[in-house]
Amino acid sequence: MQKEKVIPFNFIPDKGGRTLKLGGANYMLMNDAMYTFYERSMGDFSDFFLAIRDKKKILGCKCTKCGMVRVPPFVTHCPDCNFAPTTRVEVGQVGKLLSTPPITYFANALFLDKAPFGRGRAVLKGADTAMSVMLYTTTGILTPGIFNRGTEVKIIFKDERMGEICDIFAVPASELTRAQIAKNGLLESELNFAAPKEPKYGKPTKKDAADFKQTVKELQLLAKEMSASPRVRRAIEGWKRDVAVKCKAGEFAMLINDGDFKIEDKKLKSPDFVLACEDPRYLLDGLLYKGAITDSVITKKLWLSKNIEFNTIFKLDRLARFLAREKKEQAAK
Ligand SMILES: [Zn+2]
């Protein structure tokens, strides 16, 4: 496996240049580079990060006078005790959230491949202060309500660790077995992210079935229209996903393939992910630019089997936006 680079490969521009038209004249712009790499010392914090990387342990500091345990160990001397020295202690890997955490759905470029994630403050067993930690669920897409104030969480270690705070994250303890909760240094690969429970919608009525058929038809027509526009195709350029869409009254396939967008009346054997919604109209409305599909995910009308596929939903919203914009421009002409 190739090692990840400090500067992601896609941020590095190609050799060459472009022409910029300004005030009727052409100007030449060339791509060039200036390198500024540096090493950042973790200083007195080093043992905290080394313990995460090499020992799968969480360290805190304990005041030799008042006994307060701070995690992470961000002071060497206690400010409450006339700067009495602190000593290193290991703390537990189960804790409780201090408050209901915010969820980041729309992350900046640095965290795009990690969203959606919760930003929790967890008080671990044996600690007196809260530690900031990223929060995930093993039950599909992260939505509000999974984490609340007081929710018991468990620290999970990534299998590949570099010695940074993103090497760890937390999941609800209620999603784990007793043995997993008790085990220190539990690895991400020991969790079951692959088989999240799909929502159940009950038996469809005749009307549900008829509505489903009609909506799928409309989705197919819309997909055709989207695929026919070079400009709209750009919203899903380079993206390829086979999505199984499961509704109360049936299932269909949504196929995204480098600009091609298709809705097919079939069941996929091995989809990239599952999108579940009671009524497919939520999806249709989103693609018609009547309310964002991302909002439907956040408000739990749509469920995704994989957290990271929020990225795909984000692209579907762009697809809808591009088509709406094109139609508006055509109408104005
Ligand atoms: Zn103290």
Residues whose N, C-alpha, C, O or C-beta is under 5 A from the ligand:
A	BS01	ZN	C63 K65 C66 G67 C78 D80 C81
